[in-house]
Amino acid sequence: MAEKLQTVEVLYCGVCGLPAEYCEFGSEFEKCKPWLIQNAPDLYPDLVKDSNLKEADKVSEQLQSTSISEGSSTSKKEEVKRLPGGKIKKKDKQEIIIEKVTRNRRKSITTIKGLEIFGVKLSDASKKLGKKFATGASVVKGPTEKEQIDVQGDISYDIVDFITETWPDVPESAIFFIEDGKKVPAA
């Protein structure tokens, strides 16, 4: 009969997200050293030997000051999210981008990106925009695979007031226009 396989528990680094055995090959090994000394001293005995007791105390204080405790605010957790392999996922910027695209010389489409970040349901927003401006509005996937609202016609003249009145959670300072490839604040 074949032997039963045993499960292996892997210790992942709290700093870079790699298995602790592979931290030395990662790009953030210097930042990982304090965590490794405290949580995996058997994997890197040279690190423990090199650091004397004073340095270990400094390292633990530094680690405690940079770590995120359960009771603290979760805003820091949301800002930096680590993916497998130690890659950092960027947080979405809290901004709405409004862009007017001209097609066939006369026709134009106004694109609104980023409303969903403020908790606005895009399907409801497209219906309200269509009714307010008496035009077609739909939710489509943009070139970056994120959903956006496309509204037929040039409604950029009145869109900022409509967004801030309809959804009070959206500050006017978070709304930007794209003009000639440059981001310009709406205010």
C-alpha positions in Angstrom: 0.0 0.0 0.0 1.1 3.6 -0.6 2.1 5.8 2.3 -0.3 8.5 3.4 0.9 11.9 2.5 1.3 14.4 5.3 0.3 18.0 4.9 3.0 20.6 5.0 2.4 23.9 6.7 4.2 26.8 5.1 5.1 29.9 7.0 4.6 33.0 4.9 6.6 36.2 5.6 4.5 39.0 7.0 6.4 41.6 5.1 6.9 40.4 1.5 4.4 37.6 1.3 6.8 34.9 0.1 7.4 31.7 2.0 9.9 32.4 4.8 12.5 30.1 3.2 12.5 32.3 0.1 12.7 35.7 1.6 16.4 36.0 1.0 15.7 35.8 -2.8 13.1 38.5 -2.7 13.7 42.2 -3.3 12.7 43.2 0.3 15.0 41.0 2.3 16.4 43.9 4.4 12.8 44.7 5.4 12.0 41.0 6.1 15.0 40.5 8.5 13.3 41.8 11.6 10.2 39.7 11.0 12.3 36.6 10.3 14.4 37.1 13.5 11.2 37.3 15.6 9.0 34.7 13.8 11.4 32.2 12.1 14.7 32.2 13.9 15.4 28.5 13.0 15.3 29.3 9.3 18.0 31.9 9.4 20.3 31.3 12.4 23.0 33.6 10.9 20.6 36.5 11.3 20.0 35.7 14.9 23.7 35.3 15.6 24.6 38.6 13.9 22.0 40.6 15.9 22.7 41.0 19.5 20.1 41.5 22.2 20.0 45.3 21.8 19.3 45.1 18.1 16.6 42.5 18.7 14.8 44.8 21.1 15.1 47.7 18.5 13.8 45.4 15.8 10.8 44.2 17.8 9.9 47.8 18.7 10.2 48.8 15.1 8.1 45.9 14.0 5.4 46.7 16.5 5.2 50.3 15.4 4.9 49.4 11.7 2.5 46.5 12.1 -1.2 46.9 11.9 -3.1 45.8 15.0 -6.6 44.3 14.9 -8.1 47.2 16.8 -6.7 50.0 14.7 -8.3 51.5 11.7 -8.3 49.4 8.6 -7.4 52.3 6.2 -3.7 51.2 6.3 -4.7 47.7 5.4 -6.6 48.9 2.4 -3.9 51.2 1.1 -1.3 48.4 0.6 -2.5 45.0 -0.4 0.1 42.3 -1.1 -0.5 39.7 -3.7 1.3 36.3 -3.9 5.0 36.8 -4.7 5.2 40.0 -2.8 3.7 42.2 -5.5 1.8 45.2 -4.2 -1.7 45.9 -5.4 -2.3 49.6 -5.8 -5.4 51.1 -4.2 -7.9 52.8 -6.6 -7.6 56.6 -6.5 -10.7 58.3 -5.1 -11.4 60.3 -8.3 -14.0 60.5 -11.0 -12.7 61.1 -14.6 -15.0 62.7 -17.2 -13.8 62.6 -20.8 -15.5 63.8 -24.0 -14.7 61.7 -27.0 -15.7 63.0 -30.5 -16.6 60.5 -33.2 -17.6 61.1 -36.8 -16.7 64.8 -36.5 -20.1 65.9 -35.0 -21.1 63.2 -32.6 -19.6 63.0 -29.1 -19.7 60.6 -26.2 -19.1 61.6 -22.6 -17.4 58.9 -20.5 -17.6 58.8 -16.7 -15.1 56.6 -14.9 -14.8 56.0 -11.1 -18.3 56.5 -9.8 -18.3 53.0 -8.3 -15.5 53.9 -5.9 -17.9 56.2 -4.1 -20.5 53.5 -3.7 -22.7 54.5 -6.6 -24.4 51.7 -8.5 -23.5 52.3 -12.1 -26.7 50.9 -13.6 -28.8 53.3 -11.5 -26.5 56.1 -12.3 -26.7 55.5 -16.1 -30.6 55.6 -15.8 -30.5 58.8 -13.9 -28.1 60.4 -16.4 -30.2 59.3 -19.3 -33.3 60.7 -17.9 -31.7 64.0 -16.8 -30.1 64.8 -20.1 -32.7 63.1 -22.3 -30.1 60.9 -24.0 -28.8 57.3 -24.2 -26.6 56.2 -21.3 -25.1 52.7 -20.7 -22.6 50.9 -18.6 -19.8 49.4 -20.6 -16.4 47.9 -20.0 -13.6 50.3 -20.8 -10.1 49.5 -22.2 -8.8 48.7 -18.7 -11.6 46.1 -18.1 -13.3 48.4 -15.5 -16.9 49.5 -16.0 -17.7 53.0 -17.0 -20.7 55.0 -18.1 -21.0 56.1 -21.7 -23.5 58.9 -22.3 -24.4 60.0 -25.8 -23.7 63.7 -26.5 -21.7 66.4 -24.8 -23.0 66.7 -21.3 -19.7 67.9 -19.7 -21.1 71.4 -19.1 -23.6 70.3 -16.5 -22.4 66.9 -15.3 -20.4 68.1 -12.2 -23.4 69.8 -10.7 -25.6 66.8 -11.4 -23.1 64.3 -9.8 -22.6 66.4 -6.6 -26.4 67.0 -6.2 -27.4 63.5 -6.9 -24.7 61.7 -4.8 -23.6 64.0 -1.9 -20.9 61.5 -0.9 -18.9 62.5 -4.0 -16.8 65.7 -3.3 -16.4 68.1 -6.2 -12.7 68.1 -5.6 -12.6 64.4 -6.7 -14.0 65.2 -10.2 -11.6 65.7 -13.0 -11.9 66.3 -16.8 -9.6 65.0 -19.4 -8.8 67.8 -21.9 -6.2 67.3 -24.6 -4.8 64.3 -22.8 -4.3 66.3 -19.5 -6.2 65.8 -16.2 -7.9 69.1 -15.2 -9.8 69.6 -11.9 -13.5 70.3 -12.4 -13.6 72.9 -9.6 
